[in-house]
Amino acid sequence: MRLSFLDLVPIVEGGSPAQALRNAADTVRHCENLGYHRYWVAEHHGMSAVGAAATSVVLAHVGSGCDRIRIGAGGIMLPNHAPLQIAEQFGTLDALHPGRIDLGLGRASGSDPRVAAALRRTLAGGADRFPQDVQELMAIFAGDPRLGYTAIPGAGAQIELWILGSSTYGARLAAALGLPFSFASHIAPGAIHEALAAYRETFRPSPMLARPRVMISYSVFGADSAEKAQSLASSMQQGFVAMRSGTTGRGFPPPVPGFYEQQSPSDRRLIDDMMRFASIGTIETVASDLRAVIDRTQADEVIVSSPIYEHADRKNSIAIAARAMQLAVQS
């Protein structure tokens, strides 16, 4: 059972992108020291609280400060890019940090229509080309002469490819191509069992992968007391409520003790639904929750996120998740 970490490179209220990137470099070193298998960042655009828009640049930055942990994108939103550009970027990363680069590919835009237009890729038809773009990218990395061009860097790069998804669409594509599949539990928690079943039932072995391999995302808000953990989780809860109301913040918000109890019944139901794949509590609670979610999903790997306002609290939660996973697999 592998444990990995997903970092949204949070820009907190009162903070800056520079601080968020310094924190990311510190986080990847922390994860490496704790024995995490991989560290991923996710492409988002036009979001005041997320600092990983230039995903490959962020990976080059954090990769220079660690030695063993795998680093990668969880993921690159392929409709925003030409496959050749991504092959060159991740081929460069492989040249800089050989043998430890992952590339998770997503079908969403990671932005709204205005930002997507500013990226000079249209939403119309972009997502529908996703399977073809994935296959083109695979051919570029393989150096397929039928393409008529060669990516340098890129061709021959040893990149571990993943398909990301929150529905059966990505699950079936990953199965058809014989690639590992990572389910975004934090986006569509209610769809996880159907998606994983579709992936496992339709998986076709490939030169890259002989049997299905599943990763699930999972949020952990670990602290030395249950009360502190509940307070830490309120920053993420504020984000869910803000999304429903259509309001935008000025960065990732600080915790508000008692936030959940102050919400309307409908907002509490929203929070409960979106946080079905989250653990809030001490190491014992997190270990029990991890054991339960592994049993339910039969996942091969869990990639945790800890969207927490204070960097020191976030590092402590990451350490609690690592110790909790050890307890979970021993139980």
C-alpha positions in Angstrom: 0.0 0.0 0.0 1.6 3.3 -1.2 0.9 6.7 0.3 1.4 9.8 -1.8 0.6 13.5 -1.4 -1.4 15.9 -3.6 -0.4 19.6 -3.2 -2.6 22.4 -4.5 0.2 24.9 -3.6 -2.3 27.0 -1.6 -2.0 30.8 -1.6 -3.4 31.7 1.7 -5.2 34.9 2.5 -2.5 37.5 3.4 0.1 35.3 1.6 1.7 35.4 -1.8 2.6 33.1 -4.7 6.2 33.3 -3.7 5.4 32.1 -0.2 3.2 29.3 -1.6 6.1 28.1 -3.8 8.6 28.2 -0.9 6.1 26.1 1.1 5.7 23.6 -1.7 9.5 23.1 -1.8 9.5 22.5 1.9 6.5 20.2 1.7 8.1 17.9 -0.9 11.2 17.5 1.3 8.9 16.8 4.3 7.0 14.1 2.3 10.3 12.5 1.1 11.6 12.3 4.7 8.3 10.7 5.8 8.5 8.0 3.1 5.7 9.2 0.8 5.9 7.5 -2.6 5.1 10.5 -4.8 4.3 14.2 -4.7 1.9 15.6 -7.2 0.7 19.1 -8.0 -2.5 19.9 -10.0 -3.1 22.4 -12.8 -5.7 25.1 -12.0 -6.1 28.5 -13.6 -7.6 31.8 -12.5 -8.0 30.7 -8.9 -6.8 33.0 -6.1 -6.1 30.2 -3.7 -4.1 27.9 -6.0 -0.5 28.5 -7.1 0.3 25.7 -9.4 -1.0 27.1 -12.8 2.5 26.6 -14.4 2.6 23.0 -13.3 5.8 21.9 -15.0 7.6 24.9 -13.7 6.5 24.2 -10.2 7.7 20.6 -10.6 11.1 21.7 -11.8 11.3 24.0 -8.7 10.4 21.4 -6.1 12.3 18.6 -7.9 15.6 20.4 -7.3 15.1 20.1 -3.5 14.5 16.4 -3.2 16.3 13.2 -4.3 14.1 10.1 -4.1 10.4 10.8 -4.1 8.5 10.7 -7.4 7.2 14.0 -8.5 4.4 14.7 -11.1 1.2 16.3 -12.2 -2.1 15.3 -10.7 -2.8 16.4 -13.2 -2.2 18.2 -16.4 -5.5 19.2 -18.0 -4.8 18.1 -21.6 -7.5 20.0 -23.4 -5.6 23.2 -22.5 -2.4 22.1 -24.3 -1.0 20.6 -27.4 0.3 17.1 -26.7 3.7 18.0 -28.1 4.1 20.9 -25.6 3.4 18.6 -22.7 5.8 16.0 -24.1 8.6 18.6 -24.3 7.9 19.9 -20.8 7.8 16.5 -19.1 10.6 15.2 -21.2 12.6 18.2 -19.8 11.6 17.2 -16.3 12.7 13.6 -16.9 16.1 14.9 -18.1 16.4 17.0 -14.9 15.1 14.4 -12.5 15.4 11.1 -14.4 13.3 8.1 -13.5 10.9 9.8 -11.1 8.5 11.8 -13.2 4.7 11.1 -13.3 2.2 12.6 -15.6 -1.5 12.3 -14.7 -3.8 13.5 -17.4 -7.2 15.0 -16.9 -10.1 15.8 -19.3 -11.4 19.0 -17.5 -10.1 22.5 -18.3 -9.2 23.4 -14.7 -10.7 26.8 -15.3 -13.8 28.7 -16.4 -14.6 29.4 -20.1 -13.0 32.8 -20.0 -9.7 31.5 -18.7 -9.9 28.6 -21.2 -10.3 31.0 -24.0 -7.3 33.0 -22.7 -5.3 29.8 -22.8 -6.1 29.8 -26.6 -7.8 26.5 -26.4 -11.6 26.3 -26.8 -13.8 24.2 -24.6 -15.9 23.2 -27.7 -14.5 19.8 -28.8 -11.4 20.0 -26.6 -12.6 17.5 -24.1 -13.9 15.3 -26.9 -10.4 15.0 -28.3 -9.1 13.8 -25.0 -8.6 10.1 -26.0 -6.9 11.0 -29.2 -4.7 13.5 -27.4 -3.7 10.9 -24.8 -2.7 8.5 -27.5 -0.8 11.1 -29.4 1.1 12.0 -26.3 1.9 8.3 -25.7 3.2 8.0 -29.3 5.4 11.1 -28.8 7.0 9.7 -25.7 7.5 6.4 -27.6 9.2 8.2 -30.5 6.8 6.8 -33.0 8.2 7.6 -36.5 4.7 7.7 -38.0 4.2 11.1 -36.3 6.7 12.7 -38.7 8.4 14.7 -35.9 10.4 14.0 -32.7 10.0 15.7 -29.4 13.4 16.8 -28.0 13.4 16.4 -25.0 10.4 14.0 -24.8 11.0 11.0 -27.1 12.2 8.1 -25.0 11.5 9.8 -21.7 10.6 7.4 -18.9 7.4 9.0 -17.8 4.8 7.1 -15.7 1.4 8.0 -17.2 -1.9 8.0 -15.3 -5.4 8.8 -16.3 -7.3 10.9 -13.8 -11.1 11.0 -13.6 -14.2 11.5 -11.5 -16.5 9.3 -13.6 -16.7 6.1 -15.6 -15.4 8.1 -18.7 -11.8 8.3 -17.4 -12.0 4.9 -15.9 -12.9 3.2 -19.2 -10.3 5.1 -21.1 -7.6 4.1 -18.6 -8.8 0.5 -18.9 -8.8 0.6 -22.7 -5.3 2.0 -22.8 -3.9 -0.3 -20.1 -2.9 2.7 -17.9 -3.3 3.2 -14.1 -6.3 5.1 -12.9 -6.5 7.8 -10.2 -10.0 8.7 -9.0 -10.7 12.2 -7.8 -12.8 11.4 -4.7 -12.9 15.0 -3.6 -14.7 16.0 -6.8 -17.3 13.2 -7.2 -17.4 11.1 -4.0 -20.6 9.4 -5.0 -19.3 8.1 -8.3 -16.2 6.2 -7.0 -17.5 2.7 -6.8 -19.1 2.7 -10.2 -15.9 4.2 -11.8 -13.6 1.7 -10.1 -15.8 -1.2 -11.0 -15.8 -0.1 -14.7 -12.1 0.3 -14.7 -11.4 -3.1 -13.2 -14.0 -5.0 -15.3 -12.8 -3.5 -18.6 -9.1 -3.3 -18.0 -6.8 -4.5 -20.9 -3.2 -5.4 -20.0 -0.6 -3.3 -21.9 3.2 -3.1 -22.1 2.9 -0.4 -19.4 0.7 -2.3 -16.9 -0.2 -6.0 -16.5 -3.1 -5.6 -14.1 -5.4 -2.7 -12.9 -3.8 -0.2 -10.6 -6.0 2.2 -8.6 -5.2 5.3 -6.7 -7.8 7.3 -4.8 -7.6 10.8 -3.4 -8.3 11.4 0.2 -8.3 14.5 2.4 -6.7 14.3 5.9 -7.0 17.0 8.5 -4.9 15.5 11.3 -4.1 17.2 14.5 -3.2 16.5 18.1 -6.8 16.9 19.2 -10.2 16.4 17.6 -11.1 20.0 18.3 -8.0 21.3 16.5 -8.6 19.0 13.5 -12.2 20.2 13.2 -11.0 23.8 13.2 -8.4 23.1 10.5 -11.0 21.5 8.2 -13.1 24.6 8.3 -10.9 26.3 5.7 -11.8 23.7 3.1 -15.5 23.8 4.3 -15.6 27.5 3.7 -14.5 26.9 0.1 -17.3 24.5 -0.6 -19.9 27.0 0.8 -18.3 29.8 -1.2 -18.5 27.8 -4.4 -22.2 27.1 -3.9 -22.9 30.9 -3.4 -20.7 31.9 -6.3 -18.4 34.1 -4.2 -14.7 34.2 -4.7 -12.2 34.8 -1.9 -8.8 36.5 -1.7 -6.9 33.3 -1.1 -7.2 30.2 1.0 -9.1 31.3 4.1 -8.0 30.9 7.7 -9.9 28.4 9.9 -13.1 29.5 11.7 -13.7 27.5 14.9 -17.3 26.2 14.9 -17.8 27.0 11.2 -19.7 23.8 10.4 -22.2 24.3 13.3 -22.9 27.8 12.1 -24.1 26.7 8.7 -27.6 26.2 7.4 -28.8 22.6 7.1 -28.4 22.6 3.3 -24.8 23.8 3.5 -24.1 21.2 6.2 -25.4 18.5 3.8 -23.2 20.0 1.0 -20.1 19.8 3.3 -21.0 16.3 4.5 -21.4 15.1 0.9 -18.2 16.7 -0.4 -16.1 15.4 2.6 -17.2 11.8 2.5 -13.6 10.9 1.5 -12.0 12.9 4.3 -10.7 12.2 7.8 -10.8 14.8 10.5 -9.2 13.9 13.9 -6.2 12.5 15.7 -3.9 9.8 14.5 -6.2 7.0 15.8 -9.2 8.4 13.9 -7.2 8.9 10.7 -5.8 5.4 10.9 -9.2 3.9 11.3 -10.7 6.0 8.5 -7.8 5.0 6.1 -8.3 1.3 6.9 -12.0 1.6 6.2 -11.6 3.4 2.9 -8.9 1.0 1.7 -11.2 -1.9 2.6 -14.1 -0.3 0.7 -12.2 0.6 -2.5 -9.4 -2.0 -2.5 -7.2 0.8 -3.7 -3.5 0.1 -4.4 -2.5 3.6 -3.4 -3.9 6.6 -1.5 -2.9 10.1 -2.4 -3.8 12.4 0.5 -4.2 16.2 0.5 -4.2 18.4 3.6 -5.6 21.8 2.6 -4.7 23.6 5.8 -4.1 27.3 6.3 -1.0 27.4 8.5 2.0 25.7 6.9 3.2 24.2 10.3 -0.3 22.7 10.9 -0.3 21.3 7.4 3.1 19.6 7.9 1.9 18.1 11.1 -1.2 16.7 9.3 1.1 15.2 6.6 3.2 13.5 9.3 0.0 12.2 11.1 -1.2 10.8 7.8 2.1 8.9 7.3 2.0 7.4 10.8 -1.7 6.6 10.5 -1.1 4.7 7.2 1.4 2.6 8.9 -1.1 1.7 11.6 -3.8 1.1 9.1 -1.9 -1.4 7.1 -0.8 -3.3 10.2 -4.4 -3.6 11.5 
